[in-house]
Amino acid sequence: MTDTTGDDRRLPPALADLARAPVDYADGKGIDFEPYEEFCPAEETTAWVRDWTGNPDADGSALRIFGQDGSGGLAALWRARPGRPLAEQPVVFLGSEGECGVVAGNLSDFLWLLADGIGPWEAVVLDEDTPHPEGALPDLAALHATTPRREPRTIKAEARGEFPDFPSFVGDLRL
């Protein structure tokens, strides 16, 4: 049974399947994203947040890290919706060079971005959308998505509009 408070440390089924799916980097023309087979342990998450923010008292408990890009930037579920399941929490990115932002408003929309060839870093840093890839990710999104497929720019704009306070959340961690 999934814990609806968001304290569950088990990957939702969509992320577990993503961890087993091939994510093709395609020599820099694909998606630069490596999903984890499990969430980063709580202690490691807090240690990483403290290193990333420079704040020895920062708390990483609101994040469930589930993957990274080639530079070490991390993708996470941000427990911003109290009492809601992890799959309904926004997906965020914390980059190795200090980039941060909301990627998608929920796991379903994140899967649609991946299906369109857009990883967490690309969603936060790049304004243009990448071409649609061939492979397992469109099938994975179709299997697990609970939201309709929409244009990537729409998914990103909706997420940023709903969660404009993510930069403040990150800024508060740095204090």
C-alpha positions in Angstrom: 0.0 0.0 0.0 1.3 3.4 -0.9 1.6 6.0 1.9 -0.4 9.0 0.9 1.6 11.3 3.3 4.6 11.2 1.0 6.8 9.4 3.5 7.1 6.3 1.4 10.7 5.5 0.5 9.7 3.0 -2.2 9.7 4.1 -5.8 6.3 4.5 -7.3 5.7 1.8 -10.0 6.3 4.3 -12.9 9.8 5.2 -11.5 10.6 1.5 -10.8 9.8 0.8 -14.5 11.8 3.8 -15.6 14.8 2.5 -13.7 14.6 -0.7 -15.9 14.0 1.2 -19.2 16.7 2.1 -21.5 17.3 5.9 -21.5 19.4 6.6 -24.6 22.0 9.4 -24.3 22.7 8.9 -28.0 26.1 10.6 -27.9 24.7 13.8 -26.6 21.6 13.9 -28.8 19.4 11.9 -26.5 18.4 12.3 -22.8 21.1 12.8 -20.3 19.4 11.1 -17.4 20.2 8.0 -15.3 17.3 6.8 -13.2 18.0 5.1 -9.9 16.7 1.7 -8.9 15.7 3.1 -5.5 15.4 6.5 -3.9 18.6 8.0 -2.6 18.6 7.1 1.2 17.5 9.9 3.5 20.9 10.4 5.1 22.6 10.7 1.7 19.9 13.1 0.5 20.4 15.4 3.5 24.2 15.2 3.1 23.9 16.1 -0.6 21.5 19.0 0.2 23.9 20.3 2.9 26.9 20.1 0.4 24.9 21.7 -2.4 23.6 24.6 -0.3 26.6 25.1 1.9 24.2 25.0 4.9 25.2 22.4 7.5 21.7 22.6 9.0 19.8 22.1 5.7 17.1 19.4 5.7 16.6 17.2 2.7 13.5 15.4 4.0 11.2 17.1 1.5 13.1 15.5 -1.5 13.1 12.0 -2.9 16.0 11.8 -5.2 15.5 9.3 -8.0 18.1 10.0 -10.7 20.9 12.1 -12.0 22.4 13.5 -15.2 26.0 13.0 -16.3 27.2 16.1 -14.5 25.8 15.0 -11.2 22.6 17.1 -11.2 19.8 15.4 -9.4 16.1 14.8 -10.2 13.8 14.5 -7.2 10.2 14.4 -6.2 9.5 17.5 -4.0 7.0 16.8 -1.3 5.2 20.1 -1.9 1.6 18.7 -1.7 1.0 17.5 1.8 -0.9 14.3 2.2 -0.7 13.4 -1.5 1.0 10.3 -3.0 4.6 10.6 -4.3 3.4 10.2 -7.9 1.4 13.5 -7.5 4.3 15.5 -6.2 6.2 17.8 -8.5 9.5 16.7 -10.1 12.4 19.1 -9.6 16.0 19.4 -10.7 19.0 20.5 -8.7 22.0 21.0 -11.0 25.6 20.5 -10.4 26.3 24.1 -11.3 23.5 25.5 -9.0 20.7 25.3 -11.6 17.3 24.5 -10.0 13.8 24.4 -11.1 10.5 22.6 -11.4 10.6 20.1 -14.2 6.9 18.9 -14.1 3.9 19.2 -11.9 3.8 15.4 -11.2 5.3 12.1 -12.2 2.9 11.6 -15.1 3.8 14.8 -16.8 7.5 14.0 -16.2 7.0 10.8 -18.1 5.5 12.7 -21.0 8.6 15.0 -21.1 10.8 12.0 -21.2 8.7 10.5 -24.0 9.4 13.7 -25.9 13.1 13.5 -25.4 13.3 16.1 -22.5 15.2 15.2 -19.4 15.3 17.1 -16.1 18.2 19.3 -17.0 16.8 20.1 -20.4 13.4 21.0 -18.9 15.0 23.5 -16.5 17.9 24.9 -18.5 16.9 24.9 -22.2 13.9 26.7 -23.6 13.6 24.7 -26.8 12.0 21.3 -26.9 14.0 18.4 -28.3 12.8 16.0 -31.1 10.6 13.0 -30.2 12.8 10.0 -29.6 12.0 6.4 -30.6 12.2 3.7 -28.0 10.8 2.6 -24.7 10.0 5.9 -23.1 6.9 6.8 -25.1 5.5 3.3 -24.3 6.4 3.7 -20.6 4.6 7.1 -20.4 1.6 5.7 -22.1 1.5 2.8 -19.7 1.8 4.9 -16.5 0.6 8.4 -17.3 -2.5 9.6 -15.6 -2.5 13.0 -17.3 -3.0 13.6 -21.1 0.0 14.1 -23.3 0.5 17.8 -23.9 3.2 19.9 -25.5 6.4 20.0 -23.4 6.2 23.8 -23.2 2.7 23.5 -21.7 3.8 20.9 -19.2 6.7 23.1 -18.1 4.7 26.3 -18.0 1.9 24.7 -15.9 4.4 23.3 -13.4 6.3 26.6 -13.1 3.0 28.4 -12.6 1.7 26.0 -9.9 5.1 25.9 -8.1 6.7 29.3 -8.4 8.0 29.0 -4.8 10.5 26.2 -5.5 13.4 28.8 -5.9 12.3 30.2 -2.5 12.4 26.7 -1.0 15.9 26.2 -2.3 16.9 29.7 -1.1 15.6 28.9 2.4 17.8 25.8 2.4 20.8 27.9 1.7 20.2 30.2 4.7 
